[in-house]
């Protein structure tokens, strides 16, 4: 067997301690250098991905489409989706006048011009007449009210509750469209979007 004298054992222990100590110092120095470099070089933190819009929009589609009318869509839908819901364009439709990729806006009116009619200004809608049939606030069902721009099922129920309360307390329902302002959550902006669609 191989034996070491006491002095040789001490020398070996000192050598091992020096090697381990040097390795520890080297590791520490590298860590400090990396930390300093990290402090000088800002980390790239990717921003949050754009979340899809939430909610619904109501859009009035008219002109050269198969089924003109008022339709509801998930927020973020495109004009092409509105045309599909309205049965598609007629053979006379001038689709080059529209930006089919544009996003729909709540309360918007999409006029699909026929060939030979004036084209809209840059954008995607032509100003059109107000809807021919307006919904009566005093007789409309919850589904009809729900179809109005910016209303939905919650406000539809509030309108009906207000109408019924008026009938019980005063013997009549709505006498003016402006009375919608008495309903919680319906302000001037929402009222303005409804004026062309409702009557008392």
C-alpha atoms as an extended CHARMM CRD file, in Angstrom:
* protein
*
       200  EXT
         1         1  UNK       CA              0.0000000000        0.0000000000        0.0000000000  PROA      1               0.0000000000
         2         2  UNK       CA              0.9720000000        3.6260000000       -0.5040000000  PROA      2               0.0000000000
         3         3  UNK       CA              1.5060000000        5.5750000000        2.7120000000  PROA      3               0.0000000000
         4         4  UNK       CA              2.0890000000        9.3070000000        3.1390000000  PROA      4               0.0000000000
         5         5  UNK       CA              4.0270000000       10.8400000000        5.9160000000  PROA      5               0.0000000000
         6         6  UNK       CA              2.2960000000       13.3520000000        8.1330000000  PROA      6               0.0000000000
         7         7  UNK       CA              4.0100000000       16.2520000000        6.3840000000  PROA      7               0.0000000000
         8         8  UNK       CA              3.0000000000       14.8820000000        2.9800000000  PROA      8               0.0000000000
         9         9  UNK       CA             -0.6220000000       14.4730000000        4.1510000000  PROA      9               0.0000000000
        10        10  UNK       CA             -0.6610000000       18.0990000000        5.3190000000  PROA      10              0.0000000000
        11        11  UNK       CA              0.7990000000       19.2540000000        2.0120000000  PROA      11              0.0000000000
        12        12  UNK       CA             -1.8480000000       17.2530000000        0.0980000000  PROA      12              0.0000000000
        13        13  UNK       CA             -4.7020000000       18.7460000000        2.1590000000  PROA      13              0.0000000000
        14        14  UNK       CA             -3.3140000000       22.2550000000        1.5900000000  PROA      14              0.0000000000
        15        15  UNK       CA             -3.1090000000       21.5970000000       -2.1600000000  PROA      15              0.0000000000
        16        16  UNK       CA             -6.7040000000       20.3140000000       -2.2820000000  PROA      16              0.0000000000
        17        17  UNK       CA             -7.9080000000       23.3240000000       -0.2700000000  PROA      17              0.0000000000
        18        18  UNK       CA             -6.0960000000       25.6940000000       -2.6470000000  PROA      18              0.0000000000
        19        19  UNK       CA             -7.6380000000       23.9980000000       -5.6990000000  PROA      19              0.0000000000
        20        20  UNK       CA            -11.1340000000       24.1060000000       -4.2260000000  PROA      20              0.0000000000
        21        21  UNK       CA            -10.6980000000       27.6840000000       -3.0590000000  PROA      21              0.0000000000
        22        22  UNK       CA             -9.4420000000       28.7770000000       -6.4690000000  PROA      22              0.0000000000
        23        23  UNK       CA            -12.3830000000       27.1070000000       -8.1970000000  PROA      23              0.0000000000
        24        24  UNK       CA            -14.7770000000       28.8370000000       -5.8050000000  PROA      24              0.0000000000
        25        25  UNK       CA            -13.1830000000       32.2250000000       -6.4210000000  PROA      25              0.0000000000
        26        26  UNK       CA            -13.3190000000       31.6940000000      -10.1770000000  PROA      26              0.0000000000
        27        27  UNK       CA            -17.0180000000       30.7640000000      -10.0200000000  PROA      27              0.0000000000
        28        28  UNK       CA            -17.7630000000       33.7940000000       -7.8330000000  PROA      28              0.0000000000
        29        29  UNK       CA            -15.8830000000       36.1250000000      -10.1870000000  PROA      29              0.0000000000
        30        30  UNK       CA            -17.7840000000       34.7980000000      -13.1860000000  PROA      30              0.0000000000
        31        31  UNK       CA            -21.1070000000       35.2740000000      -11.3760000000  PROA      31              0.0000000000
        32        32  UNK       CA            -20.2350000000       38.8740000000      -10.4800000000  PROA      32              0.0000000000
        33        33  UNK       CA            -19.2330000000       39.6000000000      -14.0850000000  PROA      33              0.0000000000
        34        34  UNK       CA            -22.4730000000       38.1130000000      -15.4050000000  PROA      34              0.0000000000
        35        35  UNK       CA            -24.5250000000       40.0770000000      -12.8790000000  PROA      35              0.0000000000
        36        36  UNK       CA            -22.7690000000       43.3200000000      -13.7910000000  PROA      36              0.0000000000
        37        37  UNK       CA            -23.2340000000       42.6820000000      -17.5060000000  PROA      37              0.0000000000
        38        38  UNK       CA            -26.9060000000       41.8480000000      -16.9130000000  PROA      38              0.0000000000
        39        39  UNK       CA            -27.3770000000       45.1450000000      -15.0790000000  PROA      39              0.0000000000
        40        40  UNK       CA            -25.8180000000       47.0290000000      -17.9800000000  PROA      40              0.0000000000
        41        41  UNK       CA            -27.7580000000       45.1760000000      -20.6760000000  PROA      41              0.0000000000
        42        42  UNK       CA            -31.5080000000       45.5650000000      -20.1660000000  PROA      42              0.0000000000
        43        43  UNK       CA            -33.5620000000       42.4480000000      -20.5240000000  PROA      43              0.0000000000
        44        44  UNK       CA            -35.9800000000       42.2500000000      -23.4030000000  PROA      44              0.0000000000
        45        45  UNK       CA            -39.4360000000       41.6800000000      -21.9990000000  PROA      45              0.0000000000
        46        46  UNK       CA            -42.0030000000       41.0690000000      -24.7410000000  PROA      46              0.0000000000
        47        47  UNK       CA            -45.1610000000       43.1150000000      -24.3360000000  PROA      47              0.0000000000
        48        48  UNK       CA            -48.4950000000       41.4250000000      -23.8470000000  PROA      48              0.0000000000
        49        49  UNK       CA            -50.1150000000       40.0900000000      -26.9660000000  PROA      49              0.0000000000
        50        50  UNK       CA            -52.9820000000       42.1910000000      -28.2420000000  PROA      50              0.0000000000
        51        51  UNK       CA            -56.1600000000       40.7440000000      -26.8060000000  PROA      51              0.0000000000
        52        52  UNK       CA            -59.1470000000       40.4290000000      -29.0900000000  PROA      52              0.0000000000
        53        53  UNK       CA            -61.8520000000       42.9570000000      -28.5800000000  PROA      53              0.0000000000
        54        54  UNK       CA            -64.6600000000       41.8670000000      -26.3160000000  PROA      54              0.0000000000
        55        55  UNK       CA            -68.4010000000       42.3720000000      -26.5990000000  PROA      55              0.0000000000
        56        56  UNK       CA            -70.7320000000       42.7630000000      -29.5490000000  PROA      56              0.0000000000
        57        57  UNK       CA            -71.5540000000       45.3700000000      -32.1610000000  PROA      57              0.0000000000
        58        58  UNK       CA            -74.8430000000       46.0170000000      -33.9370000000  PROA      58              0.0000000000
        59        59  UNK       CA            -74.6340000000       47.0430000000      -37.5830000000  PROA      59              0.0000000000
        60        60  UNK       CA            -77.2940000000       48.0630000000      -40.1070000000  PROA      60              0.0000000000
        61        61  UNK       CA            -76.5450000000       46.5660000000      -43.5410000000  PROA      61              0.0000000000
        62        62  UNK       CA            -78.4770000000       47.8900000000      -46.5120000000  PROA      62              0.0000000000
        63        63  UNK       CA            -78.1580000000       48.5330000000      -50.2180000000  PROA      63              0.0000000000
        64        64  UNK       CA            -77.2000000000       45.8600000000      -52.7310000000  PROA      64              0.0000000000
        65        65  UNK       CA            -77.4030000000       42.8340000000      -50.4080000000  PROA      65              0.0000000000
        66        66  UNK       CA            -79.8360000000       39.9210000000      -50.3900000000  PROA      66              0.0000000000
        67        67  UNK       CA            -81.2340000000       40.4710000000      -46.8670000000  PROA      67              0.0000000000
        68        68  UNK       CA            -80.7780000000       44.0660000000      -45.6610000000  PROA      68              0.0000000000
        69        69  UNK       CA            -81.3010000000       44.5040000000      -41.9460000000  PROA      69              0.0000000000
        70        70  UNK       CA            -79.8900000000       45.0160000000      -38.4800000000  PROA      70              0.0000000000
        71        71  UNK       CA            -77.3650000000       42.3720000000      -37.3830000000  PROA      71              0.0000000000
        72        72  UNK       CA            -75.2370000000       41.7100000000      -34.3140000000  PROA      72              0.0000000000
        73        73  UNK       CA            -71.6210000000       40.5360000000      -34.5130000000  PROA      73              0.0000000000
        74        74  UNK       CA            -68.7850000000       39.7310000000      -32.1190000000  PROA      74              0.0000000000
        75        75  UNK       CA            -66.5280000000       42.7630000000      -31.6770000000  PROA      75              0.0000000000
        76        76  UNK       CA            -63.6610000000       42.6540000000      -34.1630000000  PROA      76              0.0000000000
        77        77  UNK       CA            -65.7610000000       41.2960000000      -37.0220000000  PROA      77              0.0000000000
        78        78  UNK       CA            -65.1720000000       42.6310000000      -40.5380000000  PROA      78              0.0000000000
        79        79  UNK       CA            -67.3940000000       44.1280000000      -43.2190000000  PROA      79              0.0000000000
        80        80  UNK       CA            -67.0490000000       40.8570000000      -45.1450000000  PROA      80              0.0000000000
        81        81  UNK       CA            -68.7640000000       39.1260000000      -42.1850000000  PROA      81              0.0000000000
        82        82  UNK       CA            -71.6180000000       41.6450000000      -42.3570000000  PROA      82              0.0000000000
        83        83  UNK       CA            -72.1480000000       40.9710000000      -46.0600000000  PROA      83              0.0000000000
        84        84  UNK       CA            -72.1980000000       37.2150000000      -45.4510000000  PROA      84              0.0000000000
        85        85  UNK       CA            -74.8100000000       37.5990000000      -42.6890000000  PROA      85              0.0000000000
        86        86  UNK       CA            -76.9570000000       39.7500000000      -44.9840000000  PROA      86              0.0000000000
        87        87  UNK       CA            -77.1150000000       36.9360000000      -47.5370000000  PROA      87              0.0000000000
        88        88  UNK       CA            -74.2080000000       38.1950000000      -49.6070000000  PROA      88              0.0000000000
        89        89  UNK       CA            -74.0640000000       40.9500000000      -52.2310000000  PROA      89              0.0000000000
        90        90  UNK       CA            -76.4480000000       41.0430000000      -55.1460000000  PROA      90              0.0000000000
        91        91  UNK       CA            -75.2020000000       40.7480000000      -58.7020000000  PROA      91              0.0000000000
        92        92  UNK       CA            -75.4050000000       44.5500000000      -59.0210000000  PROA      92              0.0000000000
        93        93  UNK       CA            -73.2380000000       45.2470000000      -55.9300000000  PROA      93              0.0000000000
        94        94  UNK       CA            -70.0970000000       47.3110000000      -56.3700000000  PROA      94              0.0000000000
        95        95  UNK       CA            -67.8350000000       45.5680000000      -53.8380000000  PROA      95              0.0000000000
        96        96  UNK       CA            -64.7850000000       47.5210000000      -54.9840000000  PROA      96              0.0000000000
        97        97  UNK       CA            -66.3540000000       50.5330000000      -53.2570000000  PROA      97              0.0000000000
        98        98  UNK       CA            -65.9840000000       48.8960000000      -49.8360000000  PROA      98              0.0000000000
        99        99  UNK       CA            -63.0450000000       47.8910000000      -47.6850000000  PROA      99              0.0000000000
       100       100  UNK       CA            -64.1540000000       44.3650000000      -46.8500000000  PROA      100             0.0000000000
       101       101  UNK       CA            -61.3560000000       43.9860000000      -44.2920000000  PROA      101             0.0000000000
       102       102  UNK       CA            -62.4050000000       46.9850000000      -42.1750000000  PROA      102             0.0000000000
       103       103  UNK       CA            -63.6240000000       46.2850000000      -38.6340000000  PROA      103             0.0000000000
       104       104  UNK       CA            -67.2770000000       46.8640000000      -37.8070000000  PROA      104             0.0000000000
       105       105  UNK       CA            -68.2070000000       49.6630000000      -35.3890000000  PROA      105             0.0000000000
       106       106  UNK       CA            -71.2070000000       49.5630000000      -33.0630000000  PROA      106             0.0000000000
       107       107  UNK       CA            -74.1430000000       51.5380000000      -34.4660000000  PROA      107             0.0000000000
       108       108  UNK       CA            -72.5900000000       51.7020000000      -37.9260000000  PROA      108             0.0000000000
       109       109  UNK       CA            -74.5830000000       51.6490000000      -41.1600000000  PROA      109             0.0000000000
       110       110  UNK       CA            -73.0070000000       49.7210000000      -44.0390000000  PROA      110             0.0000000000
       111       111  UNK       CA            -74.3660000000       50.8710000000      -47.3890000000  PROA      111             0.0000000000
       112       112  UNK       CA            -73.4300000000       48.5250000000      -50.2380000000  PROA      112             0.0000000000
       113       113  UNK       CA            -73.6980000000       50.6080000000      -53.4080000000  PROA      113             0.0000000000
       114       114  UNK       CA            -74.8930000000       49.1910000000      -56.6980000000  PROA      114             0.0000000000
       115       115  UNK       CA            -72.7130000000       49.5560000000      -59.7620000000  PROA      115             0.0000000000
       116       116  UNK       CA            -73.0210000000       53.0660000000      -61.1430000000  PROA      116             0.0000000000
       117       117  UNK       CA            -73.9530000000       54.6210000000      -57.7910000000  PROA      117             0.0000000000
       118       118  UNK       CA            -71.5580000000       57.0960000000      -56.1410000000  PROA      118             0.0000000000
       119       119  UNK       CA            -68.8040000000       55.4320000000      -54.1520000000  PROA      119             0.0000000000
       120       120  UNK       CA            -68.1910000000       56.2790000000      -50.5020000000  PROA      120             0.0000000000
       121       121  UNK       CA            -65.3720000000       58.5200000000      -49.4240000000  PROA      121             0.0000000000
       122       122  UNK       CA            -62.2700000000       56.7520000000      -48.0560000000  PROA      122             0.0000000000
       123       123  UNK       CA            -63.6430000000       54.4210000000      -45.4240000000  PROA      123             0.0000000000
       124       124  UNK       CA            -66.3050000000       51.7960000000      -45.9070000000  PROA      124             0.0000000000
       125       125  UNK       CA            -69.8040000000       53.1900000000      -45.5540000000  PROA      125             0.0000000000
       126       126  UNK       CA            -72.0260000000       55.4570000000      -47.5330000000  PROA      126             0.0000000000
       127       127  UNK       CA            -74.4300000000       57.6340000000      -45.6190000000  PROA      127             0.0000000000
       128       128  UNK       CA            -77.8340000000       56.1300000000      -46.0860000000  PROA      128             0.0000000000
       129       129  UNK       CA            -81.3820000000       56.8390000000      -45.0130000000  PROA      129             0.0000000000
       130       130  UNK       CA            -82.5860000000       55.9720000000      -41.5610000000  PROA      130             0.0000000000
       131       131  UNK       CA            -84.1900000000       52.5340000000      -41.2760000000  PROA      131             0.0000000000
       132       132  UNK       CA            -87.6760000000       52.4340000000      -42.7670000000  PROA      132             0.0000000000
       133       133  UNK       CA            -89.2000000000       50.6130000000      -39.8010000000  PROA      133             0.0000000000
       134       134  UNK       CA            -88.5490000000       51.9900000000      -36.3430000000  PROA      134             0.0000000000
       135       135  UNK       CA            -89.1270000000       49.9720000000      -33.1930000000  PROA      135             0.0000000000
       136       136  UNK       CA            -91.7310000000       51.2520000000      -30.7290000000  PROA      136             0.0000000000
       137       137  UNK       CA            -90.3940000000       51.4880000000      -27.1870000000  PROA      137             0.0000000000
       138       138  UNK       CA            -93.9200000000       50.8660000000      -25.8830000000  PROA      138             0.0000000000
       139       139  UNK       CA            -94.6060000000       47.6450000000      -27.7780000000  PROA      139             0.0000000000
       140       140  UNK       CA            -91.1970000000       46.1700000000      -28.6290000000  PROA      140             0.0000000000
       141       141  UNK       CA            -90.3040000000       42.7240000000      -27.3290000000  PROA      141             0.0000000000
       142       142  UNK       CA            -87.0660000000       42.0300000000      -25.4840000000  PROA      142             0.0000000000
       143       143  UNK       CA            -85.6350000000       40.4390000000      -28.6470000000  PROA      143             0.0000000000
       144       144  UNK       CA            -86.4390000000       43.5220000000      -30.7480000000  PROA      144             0.0000000000
       145       145  UNK       CA            -84.8780000000       45.8400000000      -28.1830000000  PROA      145             0.0000000000
       146       146  UNK       CA            -81.8670000000       43.5400000000      -27.9040000000  PROA      146             0.0000000000
       147       147  UNK       CA            -81.2270000000       43.9960000000      -31.6420000000  PROA      147             0.0000000000
       148       148  UNK       CA            -80.8160000000       47.7610000000      -31.2950000000  PROA      148             0.0000000000
       149       149  UNK       CA            -77.2890000000       49.2090000000      -31.4450000000  PROA      149             0.0000000000
       150       150  UNK       CA            -75.6400000000       49.3810000000      -28.0470000000  PROA      150             0.0000000000
       151       151  UNK       CA            -78.5670000000       47.7960000000      -26.1630000000  PROA      151             0.0000000000
       152       152  UNK       CA            -78.1920000000       44.0470000000      -25.6670000000  PROA      152             0.0000000000
       153       153  UNK       CA            -80.2240000000       41.8680000000      -23.2700000000  PROA      153             0.0000000000
       154       154  UNK       CA            -79.4340000000       43.8300000000      -20.0720000000  PROA      154             0.0000000000
       155       155  UNK       CA            -80.5860000000       47.2120000000      -21.3660000000  PROA      155             0.0000000000
       156       156  UNK       CA            -83.5330000000       45.5980000000      -23.1480000000  PROA      156             0.0000000000
       157       157  UNK       CA            -84.8060000000       44.3270000000      -19.7920000000  PROA      157             0.0000000000
       158       158  UNK       CA            -84.2370000000       47.7350000000      -18.1990000000  PROA      158             0.0000000000
       159       159  UNK       CA            -86.2810000000       49.4240000000      -20.9320000000  PROA      159             0.0000000000
       160       160  UNK       CA            -89.1360000000       46.9620000000      -20.4630000000  PROA      160             0.0000000000
       161       161  UNK       CA            -89.0340000000       47.3690000000      -16.6550000000  PROA      161             0.0000000000
       162       162  UNK       CA            -89.1180000000       51.1640000000      -17.0230000000  PROA      162             0.0000000000
       163       163  UNK       CA            -92.0240000000       50.9210000000      -19.4800000000  PROA      163             0.0000000000
       164       164  UNK       CA            -94.0270000000       48.6650000000      -17.1590000000  PROA      164             0.0000000000
       165       165  UNK       CA            -93.3590000000       50.9070000000      -14.1710000000  PROA      165             0.0000000000
       166       166  UNK       CA            -94.6040000000       53.9290000000      -16.1200000000  PROA      166             0.0000000000
       167       167  UNK       CA            -97.7470000000       52.0320000000      -17.0930000000  PROA      167             0.0000000000
       168       168  UNK       CA            -98.4690000000       51.1220000000      -13.4550000000  PROA      168             0.0000000000
       169       169  UNK       CA            -97.7190000000       54.5400000000      -11.9990000000  PROA      169             0.0000000000
       170       170  UNK       CA            -98.8240000000       56.9310000000      -14.7510000000  PROA      170             0.0000000000
       171       171  UNK       CA           -101.0900000000       54.8860000000      -16.9780000000  PROA      171             0.0000000000
       172       172  UNK       CA            -98.8860000000       55.2390000000      -20.0680000000  PROA      172             0.0000000000
       173       173  UNK       CA            -95.4970000000       54.1500000000      -21.3360000000  PROA      173             0.0000000000
       174       174  UNK       CA            -92.8820000000       56.1620000000      -23.1620000000  PROA      174             0.0000000000
       175       175  UNK       CA            -94.0470000000       59.5390000000      -24.4430000000  PROA      175             0.0000000000
       176       176  UNK       CA            -90.6450000000       60.5840000000      -25.7670000000  PROA      176             0.0000000000
       177       177  UNK       CA            -87.4860000000       58.8280000000      -26.8940000000  PROA      177             0.0000000000
       178       178  UNK       CA            -85.6010000000       61.1910000000      -24.5670000000  PROA      178             0.0000000000
       179       179  UNK       CA            -87.0410000000       59.2910000000      -21.6080000000  PROA      179             0.0000000000
       180       180  UNK       CA            -84.4210000000       56.6330000000      -22.3140000000  PROA      180             0.0000000000
       181       181  UNK       CA            -82.0430000000       58.9150000000      -20.4250000000  PROA      181             0.0000000000
       182       182  UNK       CA            -83.9580000000       58.0130000000      -17.2450000000  PROA      182             0.0000000000
       183       183  UNK       CA            -82.7760000000       54.4120000000      -17.5700000000  PROA      183             0.0000000000
       184       184  UNK       CA            -79.5050000000       53.6760000000      -15.7280000000  PROA      184             0.0000000000
       185       185  UNK       CA            -76.6190000000       53.2150000000      -18.1560000000  PROA      185             0.0000000000
       186       186  UNK       CA            -78.2050000000       54.9930000000      -21.1220000000  PROA      186             0.0000000000
       187       187  UNK       CA            -76.5100000000       58.3320000000      -21.6410000000  PROA      187             0.0000000000
       188       188  UNK       CA            -76.5410000000       60.9540000000      -24.3860000000  PROA      188             0.0000000000
       189       189  UNK       CA            -74.1230000000       59.0320000000      -26.6060000000  PROA      189             0.0000000000
       190       190  UNK       CA            -76.1410000000       55.8140000000      -26.5070000000  PROA      190             0.0000000000
       191       191  UNK       CA            -79.3680000000       57.7740000000      -27.0060000000  PROA      191             0.0000000000
       192       192  UNK       CA            -77.9450000000       59.4930000000      -30.0840000000  PROA      192             0.0000000000
       193       193  UNK       CA            -77.1250000000       56.0830000000      -31.6050000000  PROA      193             0.0000000000
       194       194  UNK       CA            -80.7210000000       54.9300000000      -30.9950000000  PROA      194             0.0000000000
       195       195  UNK       CA            -82.6840000000       57.9220000000      -32.2930000000  PROA      195             0.0000000000
       196       196  UNK       CA            -82.9300000000       56.6680000000      -35.8850000000  PROA      196             0.0000000000
       197       197  UNK       CA            -84.1250000000       53.2330000000      -34.7560000000  PROA      197             0.0000000000
       198       198  UNK       CA            -86.8770000000       53.8780000000      -32.1850000000  PROA      198             0.0000000000
       199       199  UNK       CA            -90.0910000000       55.7910000000      -31.5770000000  PROA      199             0.0000000000
       200       200  UNK       CA            -92.0630000000       56.1130000000      -28.3010000000  PROA      200             0.0000000000
